[in-house]
Amino acid sequence: MKNKQLLIPLVLIIICLSACSGNLETVEGALIRQSTSIPSHTPEPTGTFTPAPTFTPTVTPIVILAPEPLEVTFMTEDGVELEGVYYPASENPAPLIVLVHWARGDMTEWEQISFWLQDRGQLVRNPDYNTTWKSSDWFTIDSSEGPLGVFVFTLRECQGGCKSYLPEKWLLDIEAAMLHASQLQGVDKERIITAGASIGADGALYGCAWMNQAGFGSCLGSFSLSPASLLTIAYEDLSNQLINSEPSLPVYCLYGLRDDASVETCSGIPGLVSVDYGYIENHGFELIQSGQDPDPLILLNEFITMSLAGVEE
């Protein structure tokens, strides 16, 4: 009986401990679950920032071509290969004058004047008793301002003098020459001018007006020795395109009063710089000779300065 009394409290203690144990497990499980749901305050790793490499542009060196004339060839739109000579300027980029010859010769008519205009020590002042424009011993000092490149070329079928009269074909030659001139190394295509004698006077003016219409460069004026509307397009129409542009571009016209076609061509055009040399028959290159008043080469310098004045380098 006494043993039974002792057993009963023992059973109760065991039951109590078992119940408490279950509660502890429940509490501990709840605490564990609660602890896992607490958000972490540890900052998440961020991506590593790598600065972009610094870009250093490549500087293209400015090349100043040697003063010696360079022989070139170029193609016309109808597939004819033409020859030319480029006299580079002393700076890069620099303005360029395109010179067009007359029917009695080819690009060599301009050789001495080209050296004189280029003004880089290539001119040897030798006399030529047959053709005064090749007799550079009397040439005045080149007074044009700044560097100037020169480009000359020979029209088709005109080597040593033109063998045929090909005005429409020559217009294609002049177009090709102007395009090629604008692409020559060291040339500022926005500062191109032209000059010519006889058919070359008409051609030079045409090339200048055509370049401005085509839009691949800028021609800033044209200088004419005895033009006569010889290339199917009226000289007056072409000169008006330049004179009436904005700003107005200079056009010079030099002639002798016994050269009827040139007198008619150069007369009555408002804004044209018209210069007559009195009652003489001289035509084209024949106007370039010692003793002329005014000196045509001084007028050419004046034209170059006027054309390029105010144009930024």
Buried (B, 14 or more C-beta within 10 A) or exposed (E): EEEEEEEEEEEEEEEEEEEEEEEEEEEEEEEEEEEEEEEEEEEEEEEEEEEEEEEEEEEEEEEBBEBEBBEBEBEBEEEBEBBBBBBBBBBBBBBBBBBBBBBBBBBBBBBBBBBBBBBBEBBEEEEEEEBBBBBBEEBEEBEBEBBBBBBBBBBBBBBEEBEEEBBEBBBBBBBBBBBBBBEBEBBBBBBBBBBBBBBBBBBBBBBBBBBBEEEEBBBBBBBBBBBBBBBEBEBBEBBBBBBEEEEEBBBBBBBBEBBEBBBBBBEEBEBBBBBBBEEBEBBBBBBBBEEBEEBBBBBBBBBBBBBBEEEEE
